[in-house]
Amino acid sequence: MAGHSHSANIRHRKAAVDSKRSKLWSKLSKAIIVAAKMGGGDPDHNARLRTAIQDAKAMSVPKDNIERAIKKGTGEIAGGDVEEIIYEGYGPSGVAIMCDIMTDNRNRTAPEVRKLFDNHGGSLGGTGCVSYMFDRKGLIIVGSKDREEQVMEVALENDAEDIQVLDDRIEITTAPENLAQVSSALETASIAMDMAQVTRIPQMTVDVDEETAKTVLKLLELLEDHDDVQAVSTNLNYDSPVVAALLQQS
């Protein structure tokens, strides 16, 4: 159920940002900068960069933007002073929230994120306050079951940990370090992926009442919309009738 809840989280997150293309392009460019900074500018030898470029292309980021972001990351041009930070905290009723941040100014980002938590009944916590509630995993979503047997065969042959066949997709879970291997194998087999990224999956989800759910969803939406927030993870139960109904209304 954790994978199912997490993919619901992802769909909600994408719906919230798809209409804000320029902001999304900026976030994708930051991911490229950090990947190139950490592992070099050659995507053939940098799996993280290769994935970041694929994500950018999927959202129609112009080629010039991608190339410029790579050069910033490798130091060929200025603008590569971007760092990764993880913020952890609680929403209303103790809902756990983790934010993956990429920023060029943490002194600006921290108070802005803290204010969002404070204004919506939550609190930003210290390092480790909620991270123990999540497992860091590679998650691949194949949006079609037309080649179910082949998908399962390729994934298992490349050390995938778990495969869930759901109504409208196949979810593959891997160890973080094996994500590139499994996604590359699927790509070689010409199997299209809707998503392939390292993410956090809650060990257990929590249910809340309708009013609390409204506030938590608003907080998550605002966090996702922040320029420096790359991803948000939560243990809110997206499969609960209360949350599912609210998402259908939005």
C-alpha positions as CSV (number, residue, x, y, z in Angstrom):
1,M,0.0,0.0,0.0
2,A,2.9,2.3,0.6
3,G,3.8,2.4,-3.1
4,H,0.2,3.0,-4.1
5,S,-0.1,5.9,-1.6
6,H,3.2,7.3,-2.8
7,S,2.2,7.3,-6.5
8,A,-1.0,9.1,-5.5
9,N,1.3,11.7,-3.8
10,I,3.3,12.0,-7.0
11,R,0.2,12.5,-9.2
12,H,-1.1,15.2,-6.9
13,R,2.3,16.9,-6.9
14,K,2.6,16.9,-10.7
15,A,-1.0,18.2,-11.0
16,A,0.0,21.1,-8.8
17,V,3.1,22.1,-10.8
18,D,2.3,21.2,-14.4
19,S,0.6,24.6,-15.1
20,K,3.7,26.5,-13.8
21,R,6.1,25.7,-16.6
22,S,8.8,28.3,-16.0
23,K,9.0,27.4,-12.3
24,L,9.2,23.7,-13.1
25,W,11.9,24.3,-15.7
26,S,13.9,26.1,-13.0
27,K,13.6,23.2,-10.6
28,L,14.6,20.7,-13.3
29,S,17.6,22.9,-14.2
30,K,18.7,22.9,-10.6
31,A,18.5,19.1,-10.5
32,I,20.8,19.0,-13.6
33,I,23.2,21.5,-12.0
34,V,23.6,19.5,-8.8
35,A,23.9,16.2,-10.7
36,A,26.6,17.6,-12.9
37,K,28.4,19.2,-9.9
38,M,28.4,15.8,-8.1
39,G,29.2,13.4,-10.9
40,G,30.5,15.3,-13.9
41,G,28.9,16.6,-17.1
42,D,28.9,13.3,-19.1
43,P,25.5,11.7,-18.8
44,D,26.9,8.4,-20.1
45,H,29.0,8.2,-17.0
46,N,26.7,9.9,-14.6
47,A,23.4,8.1,-14.1
48,R,21.9,10.9,-11.9
49,L,22.6,13.4,-14.6
50,R,21.2,11.2,-17.3
51,T,17.9,10.8,-15.3
52,A,17.8,14.6,-14.6
53,I,18.2,15.3,-18.3
54,Q,15.5,12.8,-19.2
55,D,13.1,14.4,-16.7
56,A,13.9,17.8,-18.2
57,K,13.3,16.7,-21.8
58,A,10.0,15.0,-20.7
59,M,8.8,18.5,-19.6
60,S,10.0,20.2,-22.8
61,V,12.9,22.1,-21.2
62,P,14.8,23.6,-24.2
63,K,18.1,22.0,-25.1
64,D,20.0,25.3,-24.5
65,N,18.7,25.4,-21.0
66,I,19.8,21.9,-20.3
67,E,23.3,22.5,-21.8
68,R,23.7,25.7,-19.8
69,A,22.7,23.9,-16.6
70,I,25.3,21.2,-17.2
71,K,28.0,23.9,-17.7
72,K,26.9,25.6,-14.5
73,G,27.3,22.3,-12.6
74,T,30.7,21.6,-14.0
75,G,31.9,25.1,-13.3
76,E,32.4,26.1,-17.0
77,I,30.1,29.1,-16.5
78,A,28.9,30.9,-13.3
79,G,25.7,30.0,-11.5
80,G,26.5,26.5,-10.1
81,D,26.4,27.4,-6.5
82,V,23.4,25.2,-5.7
83,E,23.3,22.9,-2.7
84,E,21.1,20.1,-1.5
85,I,19.4,20.3,1.9
86,I,16.6,18.2,3.5
87,Y,14.1,19.9,5.8
88,E,11.9,17.8,8.1
89,G,8.9,18.7,10.0
90,Y,5.3,18.0,11.0
91,G,2.0,19.1,9.6
92,P,-1.3,19.3,11.6
93,S,-2.0,16.2,13.7
94,G,1.6,15.2,13.5
95,V,1.6,14.3,9.8
96,A,5.3,13.8,8.8
97,I,6.7,15.9,6.0
98,M,10.1,15.9,4.3
99,C,11.3,18.5,1.8
100,D,14.1,18.0,-0.7
101,I,15.6,21.4,-1.2
102,M,18.0,22.7,-3.9
103,T,19.0,26.3,-3.1
104,D,21.7,28.9,-3.8
105,N,20.8,30.7,-0.5
106,R,19.8,28.6,2.5
107,N,19.5,31.8,4.6
108,R,16.6,32.8,2.4
109,T,15.0,29.3,2.0
110,A,14.9,28.2,5.6
111,P,12.7,31.0,7.0
112,E,10.4,30.9,4.0
113,V,9.8,27.1,4.4
114,R,9.5,27.5,8.2
115,K,6.8,30.2,7.7
116,L,4.8,27.9,5.5
117,F,4.8,25.2,8.2
118,D,3.9,27.7,10.9
119,N,1.1,29.3,8.9
120,H,-0.6,25.9,8.4
121,G,-0.5,24.4,11.9
122,G,2.8,22.6,11.5
123,S,6.4,23.0,12.6
124,L,9.8,22.6,11.0
125,G,11.8,20.2,13.0
126,G,15.5,19.2,13.3
127,T,17.4,16.7,11.3
128,G,16.1,13.2,11.8
129,C,12.8,14.1,13.5
130,V,10.7,12.3,10.8
131,S,13.2,10.7,8.4
132,Y,13.1,7.4,10.4
133,M,9.5,7.0,9.3
134,F,10.5,6.7,5.6
135,D,12.5,4.3,3.5
136,R,14.6,5.8,0.8
137,K,14.0,3.8,-2.4
138,G,14.2,4.0,-6.1
139,L,10.7,4.1,-7.6
140,I,9.9,3.4,-11.3
141,I,6.4,3.8,-12.7
142,V,5.5,2.2,-16.0
143,G,2.1,3.6,-17.1
144,S,1.0,0.7,-19.1
145,K,0.5,-3.1,-18.4
146,D,0.7,-4.1,-22.1
147,R,4.1,-5.7,-21.6
148,E,3.6,-6.8,-18.0
149,E,5.6,-10.0,-18.2
150,Q,8.5,-8.4,-20.0
151,V,8.6,-5.5,-17.5
152,M,8.7,-8.0,-14.6
153,E,11.4,-10.1,-16.2
154,V,13.7,-7.1,-17.0
155,A,13.2,-5.6,-13.5
156,L,13.8,-8.8,-11.6
157,E,16.9,-9.6,-13.7
158,N,18.3,-6.3,-12.7
159,D,17.9,-6.6,-9.0
160,A,14.5,-4.8,-8.4
161,E,13.3,-5.3,-4.9
162,D,9.5,-5.3,-5.5
163,I,7.0,-5.1,-8.3
164,Q,3.3,-4.1,-7.8
165,V,0.9,-4.5,-10.7
166,L,-1.9,-2.0,-10.1
167,D,-5.0,-1.0,-12.0
168,D,-3.4,1.5,-14.4
169,R,0.4,1.0,-14.0
170,I,3.3,-1.1,-12.7
171,E,5.3,0.2,-9.8
172,I,8.9,-1.1,-9.4
173,T,10.8,-0.5,-6.2
174,T,14.6,-0.7,-6.1
175,A,17.5,0.0,-3.8
176,P,18.5,3.7,-4.4
177,E,21.9,2.6,-5.9
178,N,20.1,0.1,-8.3
179,L,17.7,2.7,-9.8
180,A,19.9,3.6,-12.7
181,Q,20.6,-0.1,-13.5
182,V,16.9,-1.0,-13.6
183,S,15.8,2.1,-15.5
184,S,18.6,1.7,-18.1
185,A,17.6,-1.9,-18.6
186,L,13.9,-0.9,-19.2
187,E,15.0,1.8,-21.5
188,T,17.2,-0.6,-23.5
189,A,14.1,-2.9,-23.8
190,S,12.1,0.1,-25.2
191,I,9.8,0.1,-22.2
192,A,8.5,3.6,-21.5
193,M,8.6,4.9,-17.9
194,D,6.4,7.6,-16.5
195,M,8.8,8.2,-13.7
196,A,12.2,7.0,-12.4
197,Q,13.5,8.6,-9.3
198,V,14.9,8.1,-5.8
199,T,12.2,9.0,-3.3
200,R,11.0,8.4,0.2
201,I,8.2,5.9,0.8
202,P,6.5,6.0,4.2
203,Q,6.7,2.9,6.3
204,M,3.2,3.5,7.6
205,T,0.5,6.1,6.6
206,V,-1.7,8.1,8.8
207,D,-5.4,9.0,8.5
208,V,-6.8,12.4,9.4
209,D,-10.2,14.1,9.5
210,E,-11.5,16.2,6.7
211,E,-10.6,19.6,8.1
212,T,-7.1,18.5,9.0
213,A,-6.7,16.9,5.5
214,K,-7.6,20.2,3.9
215,T,-4.9,22.0,5.8
216,V,-2.3,19.4,5.2
217,L,-3.0,19.3,1.5
218,K,-2.8,23.1,1.3
219,L,0.6,23.0,3.1
220,L,1.9,20.3,0.8
221,E,0.7,22.3,-2.3
222,L,2.5,25.5,-1.1
223,L,5.7,23.6,-0.3
224,E,5.6,22.0,-3.7
225,D,5.1,25.4,-5.3
226,H,8.2,26.9,-3.5
227,D,11.0,27.7,-6.0
228,D,13.6,25.8,-4.0
229,V,11.6,22.7,-3.1
230,Q,12.3,19.8,-5.5
231,A,10.1,17.1,-3.9
232,V,7.9,16.6,-0.8
233,S,7.3,13.3,1.0
234,T,4.6,12.7,3.5
235,N,3.0,9.8,5.4
236,L,-0.5,11.2,4.8
237,N,-2.7,8.4,3.6
238,Y,-3.7,9.5,0.1
239,D,-5.8,6.3,-0.2
240,S,-8.2,7.2,2.6
241,P,-11.8,8.1,1.5
242,V,-11.4,11.6,3.0
243,V,-8.3,12.5,1.2
244,A,-9.3,10.8,-2.1
245,A,-12.6,12.8,-2.1
246,L,-10.7,16.1,-1.5
247,L,-8.3,15.4,-4.3
248,Q,-11.1,14.7,-6.7
249,Q,-12.7,18.0,-5.9
250,S,-9.4,19.9,-6.5
